[in-house]
Amino acid sequence: MMRTALKNMNETKDQDDNPRHGHRQRLKQRFIKGGRTALSDYELLELFLFSVVPRRDTKPLAKLLLKRFGTISEMIAAKEEDLLNVAGVGEAIVQHFSICAAVMQQVAEEKFERRITLSNTSELRNYCRQLLVHQDIENFWVLFLNKKVQLIKSEKMQQGTITQTPVFPREIIKRAVQLSASGIILVHNHPSGDPSPSQNDVTMTHKIIEMANTMDIIVHDHFIIARDGDCSLKALRLFPSKNKKL
């Protein structure tokens, strides 16, 4: 009991000795009462850093991070080496951001998977961007759809390098059959930032469509996601005319 009392006294003294304690409490209270919109971006980031930077003023660091990366989402998705190049950022902060990025992606996937349909083009593109826009190497995903063109499941089929991803059409169609999918949407990213399709992208898409046709599976589209935008191979009229039912 005596130890507990001494501990509480020491904690109180630590808080009193910390000139930022009152500021932190006020910021937390503003957030509790008004939510995210009650805080500016740097204040929200400052609040986010409290748990990993317990004894230091986080305002200068929050402002520095936003100045360097532009937005909170870009900062969370930044490469480890880029974060560590910012003065005041250590391994603990990098790990904190990495966990946050993983949680954000999981939430986005669960949120969109429950309601996404092919008819909602805006929602579909947002979902694809959530999956891939911040990746710094090429990844190839497939969205598997039922007969009502609703999402059954999305899966990363391949992971490649900065400039290319090996894609195996047979594995994609095999997985579609396993999931009883009637249609698929192909999605991959261009880490370079330019969403323009390469000739290899077009050729590979045609191969997948050709194999899908033999199994009565519709390839609805192929999206390429990049930081500077995205594109649809179907909208660019790069799909073969023999694509089943399209």
MOLIN-V334504 format. One record per backbone hydrogen bond with DSSP energy under -1.0 kcal/mol. NH is the residue of the N-H (numbers start at 1). CO is the residue of the C=O. If there is no record, write none. Layout:
nh/co
NH/CO
NH/CO
//
This chain:
nh/co
5/1
6/2
7/3
8/4
9/5
10/6
11/7
12/8
13/9
14/10
15/11
16/12
17/13
21/18
24/20
25/21
26/22
27/23
28/24
29/25
30/26
31/27
32/28
33/29
34/30
35/31
38/35
39/36
44/40
45/41
46/42
47/43
48/44
49/45
53/49
62/58
63/59
64/60
65/61
66/62
67/63
68/64
69/65
70/66
71/69
75/71
76/72
77/73
78/75
83/79
84/80
86/83
89/86
94/90
95/91
96/92
97/93
98/94
99/95
100/96
101/97
102/98
103/99
104/100
105/101
106/102
107/103
108/104
109/105
110/106
111/107
112/108
113/109
114/110
115/112
116/112
118/149
120/117
121/119
124/120
125/121
126/122
127/123
128/124
129/125
130/126
131/127
132/128
133/129
135/132
138/161
140/158
141/187
142/155
143/185
144/153
145/183
146/150
149/146
151/116
152/144
153/144
155/142
157/140
158/140
160/138
161/164
172/168
173/169
174/170
175/171
176/172
177/173
178/174
179/175
180/177
181/176
182/145
183/145
184/218
185/143
186/221
187/141
188/223
189/139
190/225
193/190
202/198
203/199
204/200
205/201
206/202
207/203
208/204
209/205
210/206
211/207
212/208
213/209
215/212
216/213
217/212
218/182
220/184
223/186
224/231
225/188
226/229
228/193
229/226
231/224
233/222
236/232
237/234
238/233
243/240
246/243
//
